[in-house]
Amino acid sequence: MDLTTPLDRLRHGGVWNDPRRKLRTLESFAETEEDGGRDLLAAAGRVVDPKLRDHLLRHARDEERHAALFRKHAAELHARLALPTRDALEADRAHDLSRGRKGHEVDAHGFFRAGLCDELGEVAYVAMLHVAEQRAARIFRVHRDLVRDDPTLRATFEEILVDEKYHVAYTQRFLEQWSRDGRAHEVRRGLSAARASRWIGAWKRLGVRSAAGFAQVLLFALYWTLLLPFGLFARGARRGPALREIPPDDPARTLSRQS
Amino acid sequence: MRILGLSAHHRDAAAALVVDGRLVAAAQEERFTRRTLDPAFPTRAVRWCLASTGIASSALDRVVFYEKPLRKFERVLARSLQGFPRSARSFPRSAFLWLGERLWIRNRIAEEFSLPPERVLFLDQARSQLANAFFTSPFEEAALLLLDDVCEWTSVALGRGWGASVELELELCHPHSLGLFASAITQFLGFAPGEEEHKLAALSAFGEPRQAGILGELVRARGAFFELAEDAFRFDDGASRLFGPELEARLGPARRSGERLRWEAGDSRDAELAASAQRLIEERALALARELHRRSALENLCLAGLLAQNARLVARIAEEGPFRRIHVPAAPGKAGGALGAALFAQHVLDPGAREAPPIAIGEEIGGRPEEGARELGGAPAAAEELALRVGSGELVGWARGRLEFAARSQGRRVALAAPRPQARARLHAALHQVESFLPCRLAMPAGETARFLDLASASEGPAELGLVVVRAREALRALAPDAFLPDGRVWPRVVREREDPELHGLLVRLGQENGAPLALLADLALRGSPLVRNEAEAVEAFRRSGLDALVVESRVYTRA
């Protein structure tokens, strides 16, 4: 029995009721799709099989289009809500889109010269795509069902799901073809690695989130214990002057290693 | 020497790369992530800067971060304690962020760019922003005025720049901040604070400042300076509302986003409040400018910070202030801090001749033709096409050359319209703007300003960057009725031929054909989105917009 869909439904259930979370989710979908599109373009430039290249190019265009659709919804929502710029606490995304690549690997547009295809190899890359697209399709189905009261967004998910079906199908065909061509071991290994990396990634994310939650609980406790006397003192204390003369400083000291 | 300046973690993160004293690349992170004023660490902007110049990150001599994180953390902690117990909810969130990451920014930068940590330097935000204002100015010596929301502690700074030096003399500290006051009123009016302060300024043109007295009690003058009534505001880190119940008790309930905006005759409460806040900001800023002039006895002023983007405020300082010439940088806020930090470091570490950096220093439009493109066969044909379409009343997007490092496009990513009746409303509607009170810039050649504008000498510099509103002559009313604000001003973008020959040429040509060398100008960006960066984004925005055509370099896109 597959428990992931009910779990996903539980996990994502609240997203669409809170406008702020809805906006961030749409923005994050747009970013993920756009990044995926770039990697697919990079991969298309590297694969030898012209048929696979055509599929990857079409897939890349799909991802770009999906990003534009999500961004359009996000922009409309943003305009309606007049939400402030993301505050400092939201500034850095949990998943850095650089994915750990260093600066010298970028191409003229600032993106990755070495696509994921280079890192993984052709078979493992397509296996990764296949697993990722299966998961994306499942998640988008959950979201489509959750946005029943927003017909335009629902229509967007429907449109994307049609593409996802194609993405899963063409990657499946290539994997089957390679298996028939004597590369079954490579395909199995690629699929296992892709599935394992998903679980490892999820485990890491869970670890990071739990640690963050635990740390904040600790800080909250700290606030009401250790900081309480200081807080009471600070409330009653006289403030320093708001207006300050600044003595001339040595520019080399002003510009310092001291943060 | 290769110096990378960075700004992040507040609003509008950016990166700027200076090589041997010359700015070679600069970019705002929002242009890559497509999130307006994105404050995230500018990974993509940095990567673009390095890739476009072929410099490996490990070859950087210095990376300069535009603020001193420890000083800022000191403020966050002190304000949390002073706000006890109200800060109980915000403290764990902000302390977690600071202890978990912000304080270790040096390590993150060093790790991200494969650099030894000692190559990472820090400069305080006030100096970074003022260095941006001064080193991009044409002045050898100038008084410096920072009017920001908040830096580490500083909200207002008075200083002096000369040669290769930027020195601060006086600072006013958080929470006494005109910028935060503007943000609080912006939020009170149902707009996004830290992002839509320009709407407060625009709305103010439509109201009488009837509540200036009430607001004056909340922002009390103290000689040339001022003091905020702290109880009326909530400026602590993590606070979701910047104003307290006292403000609502005095002014009535805050407007919720989506509610009807009251700005037209009969019920103009919101416009009156905006006008009152604007009047107060102008008066307090004017007093600061006079004090700065008294202390410095200088003729030139460089203005920086959030409020330097307030075109009405710049106009008031230019017209009634004591300075003869004013410079406002194209990116006067936090993004400009990245450039200021890099230029400051350059002048300290490797002093040399000063050179005003170019504004169009971002990504080339480049790209491959998108579906539906029609090649025009070169720049002259594109100019012809553009002039014909704009002249005939079409709304046309125009994207060319390098992206500007600026709060608004100066001409390289713009939408244009001939200034006919209703053109402003049509242009806004085409770009999905819903606030009909928002003005449009009016582009005109530098040679025509005497004919159309009553331009104070101090406004000349800001007018070239479209950063000031100016009284218009009556001759203009017949030619561009829709560009006029209720107080008889327009928002000009004065174009010099040597600085932008293509836009200048277009305006001259429009003048020859229509008798009016004028065009309404708006950013080529849909509401809520940053400026388009490349051809694909321009075409995407065009398809979603109501524009009639889009010209990208020598290609044109039209509606099917």
Interface residues (C-beta under 8 A of the other chain):
Chain A: E27 A30 E31 E34 E64 A68 R71 K72 A74 A75 E76 H78 A79 R80 L81 A82 L83 P84 T85 R86 D87 A88 L89 A91 D92 R93 D96 L97 S98 K102 G103 H104 V106 D107 A108 H109 G110 F111 A212 A215 Q216 V217 L219 F220 Y223 W224 L227 L228 F230 G231 L232 F233 A234 R235 R239 A242 L243 R244 E245 I246 P248 D249 P251 A252 T254 L255 S256 R257 Q258 S259
Chain B: A8 H9 H10 R11 A13 F32 T33 R34 R35 T36 L37 D38 P39 A40 F41 T43 R44 A45 V46 R47 W48 C49 L50 A51 S52 A56 S57 S58 V64 F65 K68 P69 L70 A78 S80 L81 Q82 F84 P85 S87 A88 F91 P92 R93 S94 A95 F96 L97 G100 E101 L103 I105 R106 E112 F113 S114 E118 V120 L121 F122 L123 D124 R127 S165 V166 E167 L168 E169 L170 E171 L172 C173 H176 Q187 G190 F191 A192 P193 G194 E195 E196 R222 F225 E227 D237 G238 S257 G258 F344 A345 H347 V348 L349 E363 H432 V434 L526 R527 G528 S529 N534 A536 E540 R544
